[in-house]
Amino acid sequence: MPWAQVGPTDIYYQEAGAGQPLVFLHGMSSCAEAWFQQFEAFSPFFRVLAYDSVNHGHSANSPRDQPEPDRADELDGFLQALGLSQPIIAGNSMGALTALRWAVRHPSTAAALVPSGMGIGPFPDGAGRAGAEPLDEHTLFLPVGDALTEGLRTRDPLRYERYLRIRSTATRLEAMRNPRPRSMARPSREDLDAGVATIRSPMLVVVGDLDRLAPNARALAAAVPGAKLHVVNGAPHNVYYETATEYNRVVAEFLAGQKLMPAQAHEVAS
């Protein structure tokens, strides 16, 4: 179980494979382990890594009386701590927002960017969780909301249950029972819409057509020069988890097109 000290936070991460780094960033209330289907698909071709962000998974909690560390700073610190250069960065939801904010700071540093479940423009009602009430003292397994569909619960109950179990750690429960203010500067959420136009790293935007943020994802793809968009039919917010086969295939095809993996490797990844 590898750990890294990133600023004030003891960060837990996972890695597999060798070669160019491919870093996966999880969403709000998720964790690194949720990317297990991508680890299996991409570790034959890359050094695949995923870490638990502060107040998530097996990483440390931040002090209750202080704002959370900025997650773009955290990503910077993680890359530096492990000596990762020219990374491919893929993130879902909160992880995609982190990747985009980091990329505005470093417009050409990433070899490629794959945000999913995120975009620009005003969020639809209910999509933001900044004002969420503290979690009660009795809940142990965090509900998934619209991150996954009821269809997945029916056709693949084990995979559905796994998602509940792997993310409902003591660290995350503590943070949800004692919410910290978020930190988001350079750029702020409000400045991001204009900032993404400066990104020059190749980008593939992936989104499920059932995701409430699908219009925002389309706006992101239109705003970033040269960005590609892929919409997965019947997929929810956690497109990488519920529809992993298609997600892995389109990401592999995109990376092959950027000459970052063998041209036929997407057939293995999918």
N, C-alpha and C positions, 0 to 999 in steps of 0.2 A: 504494500500500500504506500505509494509515493506521496510525499508532502513537500510543499514549498512555502517559504515565508515571503509573502507579497505585501509590502508595506506593513501595516499592523496586524495582518490577518494570516493565520495558519491555514493554508489552502491545500485541500485534498484534490488529487487529480489521478487520472488513469491514462495509460498510454500503451500502444502496441504498434508493432511494425517498425520500419526504418525508412530513411530517406527524407524527402521534403516534408516539413511539418504541415499537417492538416488539423486545425484546431476547431472543435465544436463547442459552441456556447449555448447553454440551456436557457430555458425561459423561466419566468417567475414561478416559484414554488416547485420547479423541477430539479433536476440534478444531472451530473455527468453520466451516471449509469443509464439514463434514458436513451443515450446514443448507442446502445449495444448493437443494434442492427447495422449502424454505419461503421462501427469498429470492425465487425465481421466482413463487411463489403470492401472497405478501403484499406485496411491494414496490410494486405499483400502489396500495396503500391506506395504507401506513404507511412511516415511516422505520425500516427493518429493520436491526438490528445484531446481530453475534455477535462475540465475542472469544475468543482463545485464553487459557485460564487459565494461571497461572504453572506452569512445567514441562510445558507442552503446546504443540503446534503450532509457531508461529513466535515465541512470546513468550520472555522470558528465563527462564533457570534461576535458582532461588534458591540461596543458598550451601549447600554440602553438609553443613556442620557445624551447621546451624540448622534448626528446624522450618519447614515451609512457611508462607507467609502465610495467614491465615484467609481462606477464599474468600468468606465473607459480607462481610468487610471489603473484599475486592477488588471485589466487586460494588458496594458503596457507593462506593468510590473511582472506579470506572469511570463510574457514573452522574453523579458530581460533576464528573469531568474533562471530560465531554462536555456537561454542563449538561442532562441528561435528566430531565424532571419527569413525574410521573404515567405511568410506563412500564407497558406490558404486558410481563410477564416469563414466558417459557416455557423450561423446562429439562428435560433428560432425565437420569435417573440421578443422578450426582454434581451435575449442573447443577440438577436439581430439588431436591436436598437443599440446595444453596446458596440457591435461591430461597425455599424454605420457611423456612430459618433467617433469611434477610434479612427475610422477611415477618413473622416473630415479633417482630423488632425494630421493624418499621414496619407495623403491622397493617392500616392503611387507605391506605397511600401508593400502592400499585400500582393502576392502573386495572383490571387483571385479572391472574390467575395461572393458568398452565397447566403443572403438573408432570406428568411422565410417567416411567414406569419407576422409581418411588420411592413410599415410603409410610412408615407408622409401625409400631411394634411390633418384636419381635425378628426379625432377618433369618433366613431359612432357611440351613441349613448350606451353606457355600461361596459365599454371596452377598457377604459382606464380603471385602475384599482388603487390610485394614490390615496383615496379617502376611505379605504376599506376599514370596517370596524375590526377591533381586535378579536381574534379567534377565542371561542369559549374554552373552558378548562376541561371539557369532556371529549371533544373530538380528537381522535387519534389518527385516522386515515383521511387525508385531505380530499375533498370532493374535486372532481375534474372540470366541472362546469361544461363549457362547450369546446374544451380542448380536444376531446374525443367524442365519437358518436355512440349512440345506443346500439347501432349496428355492430360496432366492434365488440361491445359487451356480449352480444348474442352469438356472433360467429367465432369469436376468439376470446372467450372469457378469461383464459389464463393470461394472455398478453395485456388485457385490460386490467386485471388484478395486479399484475406485476407493476404497472405504472403507479397504482395507488401505493403499493408497498415501498418501492424504491425511493420515493420522494418524501414520504412522511417520516422524516428523521427527527430526532430530538432537537437538532439545531434549527430546523425549519419551523417546528411547532413553537419553540421558544420565541423565535422572531415574529411569528404571526400573533402570538399572544401578547407580545410587547413590541408593537410596530415602531420602527425608527423612521425619521424623516429621510427622504431620498436626497442624494446629491447628484446633480446633473448640470455640469457647466463645461464650457469649451468643447462642443457647443451645448447650449441648453436645448430642451425639447423644442422650444419656439424657434430657435435659430437653425434647427436641423434642416428644415424644408429648403432653405436657400443654400445651406452648406453642402448638401449631397451633390449639387451640380459641379463641385470642384473635384469629385472623386474620379480618378483616372485608372484605378485597378479594374480589370475585367470583372463584370458582375452578372450573376444570374439571380433573378428574383423568383422565388417559388412560393406559391400560395394555393391553398385549397379553395375551391369555389364556394364552400359552405362557411368559410371564415368571414366574420364581420369586417375584417380588415382587408378583404380582397380589393376594394376600391383604392385603399391607401397603398397597397402593394403595386397596383397598376400605375398609380401616380408616381411612385418611386422609380419604377422602371422607365417611365417616360422622362423623368427629370435627370437621370444619370446618363451621360453620353455613352452610347454603345451598349447599354445594359440590355440583357435579354430577360424575357418573362416567360414563366411556365406555370399554367394554372392546372391543378389536378382536380379532375371532376370527382365529386362525391367525397372530397377530403375536408376535414375540419381544420381548426387552428393548428393542432400538432400534426401537420402534414408529414413530417419526417418520421413520426412514430406509427401512425395508423396506416399510412400508405407508403411504407418504407421501400417496397420494391420499385415503385415508380419514382419516388424521390431519389433513390440511389442511382437508378438508371439515368435520369436526366442530369443529375450532378456529374456522374461519370462521363457522359457524353460532352457536357460543357467543358470539363477539365481536359478531356482528350482533345477537344477543339482548340484549347489553349496550349496544347502540347505539354501538358503537365502530367499526363499518364498515357500509357500505350493506347493507340487508337481503338483496339478491340477489347480493351480491358472493361469497358462498360458492360459487356456481355457477362463477364464474371461478376462484376459488382452487383448486377441486378439478379 
